[in-house]
């Protein structure tokens, strides 16, 4: 059986506060718009991250200054 990966996650809402170095996101499926519970969000190359709650929401604080990349992973989806 061939496994089909669903489209990459869509970030419906993101907010980055430069004063607090905080990122808040809501992670949803790009096709169905359903929130994804337990998705993993992390900063690329760092040990900072969070998992989404029952509403697809996650908050990451203490983000280092400068340009950062985030990685979102969820079983059955591409990063």
mmCIF file of the N, C-alpha and C atoms, coordinates in Angstrom:
data_MODEL
# 
_entry.id   MODEL 
# 
loop_
_atom_site.group_PDB 
_atom_site.id 
_atom_site.type_symbol 
_atom_site.label_atom_id 
_atom_site.label_alt_id 
_atom_site.label_comp_id 
_atom_site.label_asym_id 
_atom_site.label_entity_id 
_atom_site.label_seq_id 
_atom_site.pdbx_PDB_ins_code 
_atom_site.Cartn_x 
_atom_site.Cartn_y 
_atom_site.Cartn_z 
_atom_site.occupancy 
_atom_site.B_iso_or_equiv 
_atom_site.pdbx_formal_charge 
_atom_site.auth_seq_id 
_atom_site.auth_comp_id 
_atom_site.auth_asym_id 
_atom_site.auth_atom_id 
_atom_site.pdbx_PDB_model_num 
ATOM 1   N N  . UNK A 1 1  ? 0.836  -1.169 0.000  1.00 0.00 ? 1  UNK A N  1 
ATOM 2   C CA . UNK A 1 1  ? 0.000  0.000  0.000  1.00 0.00 ? 1  UNK A CA 1 
ATOM 3   C C  . UNK A 1 1  ? 0.888  1.242  0.000  1.00 0.00 ? 1  UNK A C  1 
ATOM 4   N N  . UNK A 1 2  ? 0.616  2.166  -0.871 1.00 0.00 ? 2  UNK A N  1 
ATOM 5   C CA . UNK A 1 2  ? 1.391  3.394  -0.985 1.00 0.00 ? 2  UNK A CA 1 
ATOM 6   C C  . UNK A 1 2  ? 0.843  4.440  -0.022 1.00 0.00 ? 2  UNK A C  1 
ATOM 7   N N  . UNK A 1 3  ? 1.726  5.026  0.752  1.00 0.00 ? 3  UNK A N  1 
ATOM 8   C CA . UNK A 1 3  ? 1.312  6.055  1.702  1.00 0.00 ? 3  UNK A CA 1 
ATOM 9   C C  . UNK A 1 3  ? 1.351  7.410  1.016  1.00 0.00 ? 3  UNK A C  1 
ATOM 10  N N  . UNK A 1 4  ? 0.278  8.147  1.121  1.00 0.00 ? 4  UNK A N  1 
ATOM 11  C CA . UNK A 1 4  ? 0.192  9.474  0.517  1.00 0.00 ? 4  UNK A CA 1 
ATOM 12  C C  . UNK A 1 4  ? 0.329  10.505 1.631  1.00 0.00 ? 4  UNK A C  1 
ATOM 13  N N  . UNK A 1 5  ? 1.277  11.406 1.478  1.00 0.00 ? 5  UNK A N  1 
ATOM 14  C CA . UNK A 1 5  ? 1.457  12.455 2.462  1.00 0.00 ? 5  UNK A CA 1 
ATOM 15  C C  . UNK A 1 5  ? 0.504  13.603 2.157  1.00 0.00 ? 5  UNK A C  1 
ATOM 16  N N  . UNK A 1 6  ? -0.128 14.081 3.192  1.00 0.00 ? 6  UNK A N  1 
ATOM 17  C CA . UNK A 1 6  ? -1.037 15.208 3.040  1.00 0.00 ? 6  UNK A CA 1 
ATOM 18  C C  . UNK A 1 6  ? -0.239 16.485 2.825  1.00 0.00 ? 6  UNK A C  1 
ATOM 19  N N  . UNK A 1 7  ? -0.859 17.503 2.260  1.00 0.00 ? 7  UNK A N  1 
ATOM 20  C CA . UNK A 1 7  ? -0.139 18.765 2.029  1.00 0.00 ? 7  UNK A CA 1 
ATOM 21  C C  . UNK A 1 7  ? 0.443  19.336 3.311  1.00 0.00 ? 7  UNK A C  1 
ATOM 22  N N  . UNK A 1 8  ? 1.468  20.111 3.132  1.00 0.00 ? 8  UNK A N  1 
ATOM 23  C CA . UNK A 1 8  ? 2.153  20.710 4.273  1.00 0.00 ? 8  UNK A CA 1 
ATOM 24  C C  . UNK A 1 8  ? 1.177  21.529 5.105  1.00 0.00 ? 8  UNK A C  1 
ATOM 25  N N  . UNK A 1 9  ? 1.467  21.622 6.376  1.00 0.00 ? 9  UNK A N  1 
ATOM 26  C CA . UNK A 1 9  ? 0.596  22.320 7.311  1.00 0.00 ? 9  UNK A CA 1 
ATOM 27  C C  . UNK A 1 9  ? 0.478  23.795 6.963  1.00 0.00 ? 9  UNK A C  1 
ATOM 28  N N  . UNK A 1 10 ? -0.681 24.337 7.197  1.00 0.00 ? 10 UNK A N  1 
ATOM 29  C CA . UNK A 1 10 ? -0.891 25.767 6.986  1.00 0.00 ? 10 UNK A CA 1 
ATOM 30  C C  . UNK A 1 10 ? -0.884 26.466 8.326  1.00 0.00 ? 10 UNK A C  1 
ATOM 31  N N  . UNK A 1 11 ? -0.209 27.565 8.399  1.00 0.00 ? 11 UNK A N  1 
ATOM 32  C CA . UNK A 1 11 ? -0.241 28.383 9.602  1.00 0.00 ? 11 UNK A CA 1 
ATOM 33  C C  . UNK A 1 11 ? -1.295 29.460 9.371  1.00 0.00 ? 11 UNK A C  1 
ATOM 34  N N  . UNK A 1 12 ? -2.431 29.293 9.984  1.00 0.00 ? 12 UNK A N  1 
ATOM 35  C CA . UNK A 1 12 ? -3.498 30.272 9.807  1.00 0.00 ? 12 UNK A CA 1 
ATOM 36  C C  . UNK A 1 12 ? -3.210 31.550 10.566 1.00 0.00 ? 12 UNK A C  1 
ATOM 37  N N  . UNK A 1 13 ? -2.545 31.414 11.688 1.00 0.00 ? 13 UNK A N  1 
ATOM 38  C CA . UNK A 1 13 ? -2.317 32.580 12.520 1.00 0.00 ? 13 UNK A CA 1 
ATOM 39  C C  . UNK A 1 13 ? -0.918 32.514 13.097 1.00 0.00 ? 13 UNK A C  1 
ATOM 40  N N  . UNK A 1 14 ? -0.147 33.533 12.857 1.00 0.00 ? 14 UNK A N  1 
ATOM 41  C CA . UNK A 1 14 ? 1.156  33.615 13.504 1.00 0.00 ? 14 UNK A CA 1 
ATOM 42  C C  . UNK A 1 14 ? 1.326  35.020 14.057 1.00 0.00 ? 14 UNK A C  1 
ATOM 43  N N  . UNK A 1 15 ? 2.021  35.116 15.150 1.00 0.00 ? 15 UNK A N  1 
ATOM 44  C CA . UNK A 1 15 ? 2.273  36.407 15.753 1.00 0.00 ? 15 UNK A CA 1 
ATOM 45  C C  . UNK A 1 15 ? 3.651  36.363 16.375 1.00 0.00 ? 15 UNK A C  1 
ATOM 46  N N  . UNK A 1 16 ? 4.493  37.309 16.000 1.00 0.00 ? 16 UNK A N  1 
ATOM 47  C CA . UNK A 1 16 ? 5.839  37.370 16.552 1.00 0.00 ? 16 UNK A CA 1 
ATOM 48  C C  . UNK A 1 16 ? 6.017  38.711 17.222 1.00 0.00 ? 16 UNK A C  1 
ATOM 49  N N  . UNK A 1 17 ? 6.316  38.692 18.479 1.00 0.00 ? 17 UNK A N  1 
ATOM 50  C CA . UNK A 1 17 ? 6.509  39.912 19.249 1.00 0.00 ? 17 UNK A CA 1 
ATOM 51  C C  . UNK A 1 17 ? 7.999  40.128 19.440 1.00 0.00 ? 17 UNK A C  1 
ATOM 52  N N  . UNK A 1 18 ? 8.544  41.157 18.808 1.00 0.00 ? 18 UNK A N  1 
ATOM 53  C CA . UNK A 1 18 ? 9.978  41.416 18.911 1.00 0.00 ? 18 UNK A CA 1 
ATOM 54  C C  . UNK A 1 18 ? 10.387 41.779 20.329 1.00 0.00 ? 18 UNK A C  1 
ATOM 55  N N  . UNK A 1 19 ? 9.510  42.448 21.057 1.00 0.00 ? 19 UNK A N  1 
ATOM 56  C CA . UNK A 1 19 ? 9.848  42.854 22.409 1.00 0.00 ? 19 UNK A CA 1 
ATOM 57  C C  . UNK A 1 19 ? 9.985  41.653 23.335 1.00 0.00 ? 19 UNK A C  1 
ATOM 58  N N  . UNK A 1 20 ? 9.172  40.641 23.131 1.00 0.00 ? 20 UNK A N  1 
ATOM 59  C CA . UNK A 1 20 ? 9.179  39.492 24.019 1.00 0.00 ? 20 UNK A CA 1 
ATOM 60  C C  . UNK A 1 20 ? 9.855  38.270 23.404 1.00 0.00 ? 20 UNK A C  1 
ATOM 61  N N  . UNK A 1 21 ? 10.250 38.338 22.147 1.00 0.00 ? 21 UNK A N  1 
ATOM 62  C CA . UNK A 1 21 ? 10.833 37.203 21.436 1.00 0.00 ? 21 UNK A CA 1 
ATOM 63  C C  . UNK A 1 21 ? 9.972  35.962 21.603 1.00 0.00 ? 21 UNK A C  1 
ATOM 64  N N  . UNK A 1 22 ? 8.685  36.123 21.286 1.00 0.00 ? 22 UNK A N  1 
ATOM 65  C CA . UNK A 1 22 ? 7.697  35.064 21.449 1.00 0.00 ? 22 UNK A CA 1 
ATOM 66  C C  . UNK A 1 22 ? 6.983  34.818 20.121 1.00 0.00 ? 22 UNK A C  1 
ATOM 67  N N  . UNK A 1 23 ? 6.722  33.554 19.835 1.00 0.00 ? 23 UNK A N  1 
ATOM 68  C CA . UNK A 1 23 ? 5.992  33.173 18.633 1.00 0.00 ? 23 UNK A CA 1 
ATOM 69  C C  . UNK A 1 23 ? 4.759  32.388 19.054 1.00 0.00 ? 23 UNK A C  1 
ATOM 70  N N  . UNK A 1 24 ? 3.590  32.793 18.564 1.00 0.00 ? 24 UNK A N  1 
ATOM 71  C CA . UNK A 1 24 ? 2.380  32.015 18.816 1.00 0.00 ? 24 UNK A CA 1 
ATOM 72  C C  . UNK A 1 24 ? 1.806  31.591 17.471 1.00 0.00 ? 24 UNK A C  1 
ATOM 73  N N  . UNK A 1 25 ? 1.373  30.339 17.390 1.00 0.00 ? 25 UNK A N  1 
ATOM 74  C CA . UNK A 1 25 ? 0.859  29.790 16.132 1.00 0.00 ? 25 UNK A CA 1 
ATOM 75  C C  . UNK A 1 25 ? -0.373 28.933 16.393 1.00 0.00 ? 25 UNK A C  1 
ATOM 76  N N  . UNK A 1 26 ? -1.205 28.835 15.372 1.00 0.00 ? 26 UNK A N  1 
ATOM 77  C CA . UNK A 1 26 ? -2.270 27.846 15.328 1.00 0.00 ? 26 UNK A CA 1 
ATOM 78  C C  . UNK A 1 26 ? -2.006 27.024 14.074 1.00 0.00 ? 26 UNK A C  1 
ATOM 79  N N  . UNK A 1 27 ? -1.868 25.710 14.241 1.00 0.00 ? 27 UNK A N  1 
ATOM 80  C CA . UNK A 1 27 ? -1.514 24.827 13.133 1.00 0.00 ? 27 UNK A CA 1 
ATOM 81  C C  . UNK A 1 27 ? -2.768 24.094 12.665 1.00 0.00 ? 27 UNK A C  1 
ATOM 82  N N  . UNK A 1 28 ? -3.011 24.152 11.346 1.00 0.00 ? 28 UNK A N  1 
ATOM 83  C CA . UNK A 1 28 ? -4.179 23.497 10.764 1.00 0.00 ? 28 UNK A CA 1 
ATOM 84  C C  . UNK A 1 28 ? -3.779 22.718 9.520  1.00 0.00 ? 28 UNK A C  1 
ATOM 85  N N  . UNK A 1 29 ? -4.636 21.809 9.119  1.00 0.00 ? 29 UNK A N  1 
ATOM 86  C CA . UNK A 1 29 ? -4.478 21.099 7.854  1.00 0.00 ? 29 UNK A CA 1 
ATOM 87  C C  . UNK A 1 29 ? -4.820 22.076 6.725  1.00 0.00 ? 29 UNK A C  1 
ATOM 88  N N  . UNK A 1 30 ? -3.982 22.132 5.707  1.00 0.00 ? 30 UNK A N  1 
ATOM 89  C CA . UNK A 1 30 ? -4.181 23.082 4.610  1.00 0.00 ? 30 UNK A CA 1 
ATOM 90  C C  . UNK A 1 30 ? -5.458 22.813 3.830  1.00 0.00 ? 30 UNK A C  1 
ATOM 91  N N  . UNK A 1 31 ? -5.899 21.569 3.744  1.00 0.00 ? 31 UNK A N  1 
ATOM 92  C CA . UNK A 1 31 ? -7.093 21.236 2.971  1.00 0.00 ? 31 UNK A CA 1 
ATOM 93  C C  . UNK A 1 31 ? -8.380 21.328 3.780  1.00 0.00 ? 31 UNK A C  1 
ATOM 94  N N  . UNK A 1 32 ? -8.373 20.766 4.976  1.00 0.00 ? 32 UNK A N  1 
ATOM 95  C CA . UNK A 1 32 ? -9.604 20.668 5.760  1.00 0.00 ? 32 UNK A CA 1 
ATOM 96  C C  . UNK A 1 32 ? -9.777 21.806 6.755  1.00 0.00 ? 32 UNK A C  1 
ATOM 97  N N  . UNK A 1 33 ? -8.716 22.547 7.022  1.00 0.00 ? 33 UNK A N  1 
ATOM 98  C CA . UNK A 1 33 ? -8.698 23.627 8.015  1.00 0.00 ? 33 UNK A CA 1 
ATOM 99  C C  . UNK A 1 33 ? -8.905 23.124 9.442  1.00 0.00 ? 33 UNK A C  1 
ATOM 100 N N  . UNK A 1 34 ? -8.820 21.814 9.662  1.00 0.00 ? 34 UNK A N  1 
ATOM 101 C CA . UNK A 1 34 ? -8.923 21.266 11.008 1.00 0.00 ? 34 UNK A CA 1 
ATOM 102 C C  . UNK A 1 34 ? -7.627 21.536 11.771 1.00 0.00 ? 34 UNK A C  1 
ATOM 103 N N  . UNK A 1 35 ? -7.764 21.878 13.046 1.00 0.00 ? 35 UNK A N  1 
ATOM 104 C CA . UNK A 1 35 ? -6.568 22.098 13.858 1.00 0.00 ? 35 UNK A CA 1 
ATOM 105 C C  . UNK A 1 35 ? -5.890 20.767 14.146 1.00 0.00 ? 35 UNK A C  1 
ATOM 106 N N  . UNK A 1 36 ? -4.582 20.802 14.282 1.00 0.00 ? 36 UNK A N  1 
ATOM 107 C CA . UNK A 1 36 ? -3.800 19.589 14.517 1.00 0.00 ? 36 UNK A CA 1 
ATOM 108 C C  . UNK A 1 36 ? -3.286 19.576 15.948 1.00 0.00 ? 36 UNK A C  1 
ATOM 109 N N  . UNK A 1 37 ? -3.792 18.645 16.718 1.00 0.00 ? 37 UNK A N  1 
ATOM 110 C CA . UNK A 1 37 ? -3.428 18.500 18.119 1.00 0.00 ? 37 UNK A CA 1 
ATOM 111 C C  . UNK A 1 37 ? -2.112 17.725 18.215 1.00 0.00 ? 37 UNK A C  1 
ATOM 112 N N  . UNK A 1 38 ? -1.161 18.254 18.968 1.00 0.00 ? 38 UNK A N  1 
ATOM 113 C CA . UNK A 1 38 ? 0.102  17.561 19.187 1.00 0.00 ? 38 UNK A CA 1 
ATOM 114 C C  . UNK A 1 38 ? 1.135  17.744 18.098 1.00 0.00 ? 38 UNK A C  1 
ATOM 115 N N  . UNK A 1 39 ? 0.928  18.726 17.208 1.00 0.00 ? 39 UNK A N  1 
ATOM 116 C CA . UNK A 1 39 ? 1.954  19.022 16.201 1.00 0.00 ? 39 UNK A CA 1 
ATOM 117 C C  . UNK A 1 39 ? 3.173  19.598 16.925 1.00 0.00 ? 39 UNK A C  1 
ATOM 118 N N  . UNK A 1 40 ? 4.353  19.296 16.427 1.00 0.00 ? 40 UNK A N  1 
ATOM 119 C CA . UNK A 1 40 ? 5.591  19.752 17.041 1.00 0.00 ? 40 UNK A CA 1 
ATOM 120 C C  . UNK A 1 40 ? 6.125  20.958 16.280 1.00 0.00 ? 40 UNK A C  1 
ATOM 121 N N  . UNK A 1 41 ? 6.385  22.042 16.993 1.00 0.00 ? 41 UNK A N  1 
ATOM 122 C CA . UNK A 1 41 ? 6.955  23.247 16.399 1.00 0.00 ? 41 UNK A CA 1 
ATOM 123 C C  . UNK A 1 41 ? 8.300  23.488 17.073 1.00 0.00 ? 41 UNK A C  1 
ATOM 124 N N  . UNK A 1 42 ? 9.340  23.675 16.273 1.00 0.00 ? 42 UNK A N  1 
ATOM 125 C CA . UNK A 1 42 ? 10.662 23.917 16.852 1.00 0.00 ? 42 UNK A CA 1 
ATOM 126 C C  . UNK A 1 42 ? 11.433 24.906 15.990 1.00 0.00 ? 42 UNK A C  1 
ATOM 127 N N  . UNK A 1 43 ? 12.442 25.516 16.600 1.00 0.00 ? 43 UNK A N  1 
ATOM 128 C CA . UNK A 1 43 ? 13.341 26.390 15.850 1.00 0.00 ? 43 UNK A CA 1 
ATOM 129 C C  . UNK A 1 43 ? 14.416 25.523 15.218 1.00 0.00 ? 43 UNK A C  1 
ATOM 130 N N  . UNK A 1 44 ? 14.653 25.721 13.945 1.00 0.00 ? 44 UNK A N  1 
ATOM 131 C CA . UNK A 1 44 ? 15.654 24.934 13.236 1.00 0.00 ? 44 UNK A CA 1 
ATOM 132 C C  . UNK A 1 44 ? 17.026 25.174 13.857 1.00 0.00 ? 44 UNK A C  1 
ATOM 133 N N  . UNK A 1 45 ? 17.685 24.087 14.225 1.00 0.00 ? 45 UNK A N  1 
ATOM 134 C CA . UNK A 1 45 ? 19.023 24.170 14.786 1.00 0.00 ? 45 UNK A CA 1 
ATOM 135 C C  . UNK A 1 45 ? 19.075 24.574 16.251 1.00 0.00 ? 45 UNK A C  1 
ATOM 136 N N  . UNK A 1 46 ? 17.929 24.589 16.926 1.00 0.00 ? 46 UNK A N  1 
ATOM 137 C CA . UNK A 1 46 ? 17.896 24.974 18.339 1.00 0.00 ? 46 UNK A CA 1 
ATOM 138 C C  . UNK A 1 46 ? 17.109 23.932 19.133 1.00 0.00 ? 46 UNK A C  1 
ATOM 139 N N  . UNK A 1 47 ? 17.156 24.063 20.433 1.00 0.00 ? 47 UNK A N  1 
ATOM 140 C CA . UNK A 1 47 ? 16.421 23.136 21.292 1.00 0.00 ? 47 UNK A CA 1 
ATOM 141 C C  . UNK A 1 47 ? 15.124 23.743 21.811 1.00 0.00 ? 47 UNK A C  1 
ATOM 142 N N  . UNK A 1 48 ? 14.718 24.872 21.261 1.00 0.00 ? 48 UNK A N  1 
ATOM 143 C CA . UNK A 1 48 ? 13.486 25.547 21.677 1.00 0.00 ? 48 UNK A CA 1 
ATOM 144 C C  . UNK A 1 48 ? 12.327 25.042 20.838 1.00 0.00 ? 48 UNK A C  1 
ATOM 145 N N  . UNK A 1 49 ? 11.208 24.735 21.490 1.00 0.00 ? 49 UNK A N  1 
ATOM 146 C CA . UNK A 1 49 ? 10.046 24.270 20.747 1.00 0.00 ? 49 UNK A CA 1 
ATOM 147 C C  . UNK A 1 49 ? 8.836  24.096 21.630 1.00 0.00 ? 49 UNK A C  1 
ATOM 148 N N  . UNK A 1 50 ? 7.742  23.642 21.020 1.00 0.00 ? 50 UNK A N  1 
ATOM 149 C CA . UNK A 1 50 ? 6.487  23.417 21.743 1.00 0.00 ? 50 UNK A CA 1 
ATOM 150 C C  . UNK A 1 50 ? 5.625  22.466 20.929 1.00 0.00 ? 50 UNK A C  1 
ATOM 151 N N  . UNK A 1 51 ? 4.570  21.969 21.552 1.00 0.00 ? 51 UNK A N  1 
ATOM 152 C CA . UNK A 1 51 ? 3.572  21.140 20.875 1.00 0.00 ? 51 UNK A CA 1 
ATOM 153 C C  . UNK A 1 51 ? 2.233  21.856 20.933 1.00 0.00 ? 51 UNK A C  1 
ATOM 154 N N  . UNK A 1 52 ? 1.397  21.635 19.929 1.00 0.00 ? 52 UNK A N  1 
ATOM 155 C CA . UNK A 1 52 ? 0.093  22.289 19.903 1.00 0.00 ? 52 UNK A CA 1 
ATOM 156 C C  . UNK A 1 52 ? -0.870 21.638 20.894 1.00 0.00 ? 52 UNK A C  1 
ATOM 157 N N  . UNK A 1 53 ? -1.778 22.446 21.413 1.00 0.00 ? 53 UNK A N  1 
ATOM 158 C CA . UNK A 1 53 ? -2.776 21.957 22.362 1.00 0.00 ? 53 UNK A CA 1 
ATOM 159 C C  . UNK A 1 53 ? -4.025 21.477 21.621 1.00 0.00 ? 53 UNK A C  1 
ATOM 160 N N  . UNK A 1 54 ? -5.124 21.272 22.360 1.00 0.00 ? 54 UNK A N  1 
ATOM 161 C CA . UNK A 1 54 ? -6.358 20.754 21.760 1.00 0.00 ? 54 UNK A CA 1 
ATOM 162 C C  . UNK A 1 54 ? -6.998 21.724 20.759 1.00 0.00 ? 54 UNK A C  1 
ATOM 163 N N  . UNK A 1 55 ? -6.527 22.983 20.732 1.00 0.00 ? 55 UNK A N  1 
ATOM 164 C CA . UNK A 1 55 ? -7.025 23.969 19.775 1.00 0.00 ? 55 UNK A CA 1 
ATOM 165 C C  . UNK A 1 55 ? -6.036 24.225 18.644 1.00 0.00 ? 55 UNK A C  1 
ATOM 166 N N  . UNK A 1 56 ? -4.956 23.445 18.584 1.00 0.00 ? 56 UNK A N  1 
ATOM 167 C CA . UNK A 1 56 ? -3.930 23.630 17.567 1.00 0.00 ? 56 UNK A CA 1 
ATOM 168 C C  . UNK A 1 56 ? -2.992 24.777 17.865 1.00 0.00 ? 56 UNK A C  1 
ATOM 169 N N  . UNK A 1 57 ? -3.043 25.320 19.086 1.00 0.00 ? 57 UNK A N  1 
ATOM 170 C CA . UNK A 1 57 ? -2.271 26.490 19.474 1.00 0.00 ? 57 UNK A CA 1 
ATOM 171 C C  . UNK A 1 57 ? -0.971 26.090 20.163 1.00 0.00 ? 57 UNK A C  1 
ATOM 172 N N  . UNK A 1 58 ? 0.092  26.843 19.867 1.00 0.00 ? 58 UNK A N  1 
ATOM 173 C CA . UNK A 1 58 ? 1.375  26.660 20.560 1.00 0.00 ? 58 UNK A CA 1 
ATOM 174 C C  . UNK A 1 58 ? 2.035  28.008 20.753 1.00 0.00 ? 58 UNK A C  1 
ATOM 175 N N  . UNK A 1 59 ? 2.799  28.120 21.812 1.00 0.00 ? 59 UNK A N  1 
ATOM 176 C CA . UNK A 1 59 ? 3.510  29.342 22.146 1.00 0.00 ? 59 UNK A CA 1 
ATOM 177 C C  . UNK A 1 59 ? 4.960  28.989 22.439 1.00 0.00 ? 59 UNK A C  1 
ATOM 178 N N  . UNK A 1 60 ? 5.876  29.698 21.789 1.00 0.00 ? 60 UNK A N  1 
ATOM 179 C CA . UNK A 1 60 ? 7.305  29.495 22.022 1.00 0.00 ? 60 UNK A CA 1 
ATOM 180 C C  . UNK A 1 60 ? 7.878  30.822 22.499 1.00 0.00 ? 60 UNK A C  1 
ATOM 181 N N  . UNK A 1 61 ? 8.518  30.819 23.655 1.00 0.00 ? 61 UNK A N  1 
ATOM 182 C CA . UNK A 1 61 ? 9.123  32.022 24.225 1.00 0.00 ? 61 UNK A CA 1 
ATOM 183 C C  . UNK A 1 61 ? 10.641 31.867 24.263 1.00 0.00 ? 61 UNK A C  1 
ATOM 184 N N  . UNK A 1 62 ? 11.318 32.977 24.444 1.00 0.00 ? 62 UNK A N  1 
ATOM 185 C CA . UNK A 1 62 ? 12.772 32.951 24.573 1.00 0.00 ? 62 UNK A CA 1 
ATOM 186 C C  . UNK A 1 62 ? 13.496 32.716 23.265 1.00 0.00 ? 62 UNK A C  1 
ATOM 187 N N  . UNK A 1 63 ? 12.898 33.164 22.184 1.00 0.00 ? 63 UNK A N  1 
ATOM 188 C CA . UNK A 1 63 ? 13.514 32.983 20.861 1.00 0.00 ? 63 UNK A CA 1 
ATOM 189 C C  . UNK A 1 63 ? 14.710 33.933 20.735 1.00 0.00 ? 63 UNK A C  1 
ATOM 190 N N  . UNK A 1 64 ? 15.860 33.414 20.309 1.00 0.00 ? 64 UNK A N  1 
ATOM 191 C CA . UNK A 1 64 ? 17.038 34.274 20.152 1.00 0.00 ? 64 UNK A CA 1 
ATOM 192 C C  . UNK A 1 64 ? 16.795 35.362 19.102 1.00 0.00 ? 64 UNK A C  1 
ATOM 193 N N  . UNK A 1 65 ? 17.468 36.489 19.267 1.00 0.00 ? 65 UNK A N  1 
ATOM 194 C CA . UNK A 1 65 ? 17.387 37.564 18.285 1.00 0.00 ? 65 UNK A CA 1 
ATOM 195 C C  . UNK A 1 65 ? 17.926 37.088 16.944 1.00 0.00 ? 65 UNK A C  1 
ATOM 196 N N  . UNK A 1 66 ? 17.470 37.719 15.880 1.00 0.00 ? 66 UNK A N  1 
ATOM 197 C CA . UNK A 1 66 ? 17.939 37.396 14.542 1.00 0.00 ? 66 UNK A CA 1 
ATOM 198 C C  . UNK A 1 66 ? 16.922 36.582 13.760 1.00 0.00 ? 66 UNK A C  1 
ATOM 199 N N  . UNK A 1 67 ? 17.261 36.296 12.529 1.00 0.00 ? 67 UNK A N  1 
ATOM 200 C CA . UNK A 1 67 ? 16.400 35.532 11.632 1.00 0.00 ? 67 UNK A CA 1 
ATOM 201 C C  . UNK A 1 67 ? 16.349 34.072 12.078 1.00 0.00 ? 67 UNK A C  1 
ATOM 202 N N  . UNK A 1 68 ? 15.150 33.541 12.219 1.00 0.00 ? 68 UNK A N  1 
ATOM 203 C CA . UNK A 1 68 ? 14.961 32.165 12.668 1.00 0.00 ? 68 UNK A CA 1 
ATOM 204 C C  . UNK A 1 68 ? 14.065 31.425 11.677 1.00 0.00 ? 68 UNK A C  1 
ATOM 205 N N  . UNK A 1 69 ? 14.254 30.131 11.573 1.00 0.00 ? 69 UNK A N  1 
ATOM 206 C CA . UNK A 1 69 ? 13.378 29.267 10.781 1.00 0.00 ? 69 UNK A CA 1 
ATOM 207 C C  . UNK A 1 69 ? 12.663 28.328 11.733 1.00 0.00 ? 69 UNK A C  1 
ATOM 208 N N  . UNK A 1 70 ? 11.367 28.097 11.464 1.00 0.00 ? 70 UNK A N  1 
ATOM 209 C CA . UNK A 1 70 ? 10.639 27.144 12.293 1.00 0.00 ? 70 UNK A CA 1 
ATOM 210 C C  . UNK A 1 70 ? 10.346 25.888 11.484 1.00 0.00 ? 70 UNK A C  1 
ATOM 211 N N  . UNK A 1 71 ? 10.276 24.776 12.191 1.00 0.00 ? 71 UNK A N  1 
ATOM 212 C CA . UNK A 1 71 ? 9.960  23.487 11.589 1.00 0.00 ? 71 UNK A CA 1 
ATOM 213 C C  . UNK A 1 71 ? 8.705  22.966 12.285 1.00 0.00 ? 71 UNK A C  1 
ATOM 214 N N  . UNK A 1 72 ? 7.707  22.570 11.494 1.00 0.00 ? 72 UNK A N  1 
ATOM 215 C CA . UNK A 1 72 ? 6.495  21.998 12.039 1.00 0.00 ? 72 UNK A CA 1 
ATOM 216 C C  . UNK A 1 72 ? 6.408  20.571 11.556 1.00 0.00 ? 72 UNK A C  1 
ATOM 217 N N  . UNK A 1 73 ? 6.221  19.646 12.492 1.00 0.00 ? 73 UNK A N  1 
ATOM 218 C CA . UNK A 1 73 ? 6.105  18.249 12.105 1.00 0.00 ? 73 UNK A CA 1 
ATOM 219 C C  . UNK A 1 73 ? 4.881  17.624 12.768 1.00 0.00 ? 73 UNK A C  1 
ATOM 220 N N  . UNK A 1 74 ? 4.291  16.681 12.039 1.00 0.00 ? 74 UNK A N  1 
ATOM 221 C CA . UNK A 1 74 ? 3.094  15.971 12.499 1.00 0.00 ? 74 UNK A CA 1 
ATOM 222 C C  . UNK A 1 74 ? 3.057  14.660 11.750 1.00 0.00 ? 74 UNK A C  1 
ATOM 223 N N  . UNK A 1 75 ? 2.760  13.583 12.425 1.00 0.00 ? 75 UNK A N  1 
ATOM 224 C CA . UNK A 1 75 ? 2.766  12.258 11.797 1.00 0.00 ? 75 UNK A CA 1 
ATOM 225 C C  . UNK A 1 75 ? 1.831  12.245 10.596 1.00 0.00 ? 75 UNK A C  1 
ATOM 226 N N  . UNK A 1 76 ? 2.332  11.762 9.460  1.00 0.00 ? 76 UNK A N  1 
ATOM 227 C CA . UNK A 1 76 ? 1.555  11.676 8.233  1.00 0.00 ? 76 UNK A CA 1 
ATOM 228 C C  . UNK A 1 76 ? 1.654  12.900 7.339  1.00 0.00 ? 76 UNK A C  1 
ATOM 229 N N  . UNK A 1 77 ? 2.348  13.950 7.794  1.00 0.00 ? 77 UNK A N  1 
ATOM 230 C CA . UNK A 1 77 ? 2.505  15.173 7.035  1.00 0.00 ? 77 UNK A CA 1 
ATOM 231 C C  . UNK A 1 77 ? 3.978  15.396 6.725  1.00 0.00 ? 77 UNK A C  1 
ATOM 232 N N  . UNK A 1 78 ? 4.249  16.133 5.665  1.00 0.00 ? 78 UNK A N  1 
ATOM 233 C CA . UNK A 1 78 ? 5.614  16.556 5.371  1.00 0.00 ? 78 UNK A CA 1 
ATOM 234 C C  . UNK A 1 78 ? 5.994  17.670 6.323  1.00 0.00 ? 78 UNK A C  1 
ATOM 235 N N  . UNK A 1 79 ? 7.281  17.784 6.661  1.00 0.00 ? 79 UNK A N  1 
ATOM 236 C CA . UNK A 1 79 ? 7.735  18.892 7.510  1.00 0.00 ? 79 UNK A CA 1 
ATOM 237 C C  . UNK A 1 79 ? 7.616  20.192 6.758  1.00 0.00 ? 79 UNK A C  1 
# 
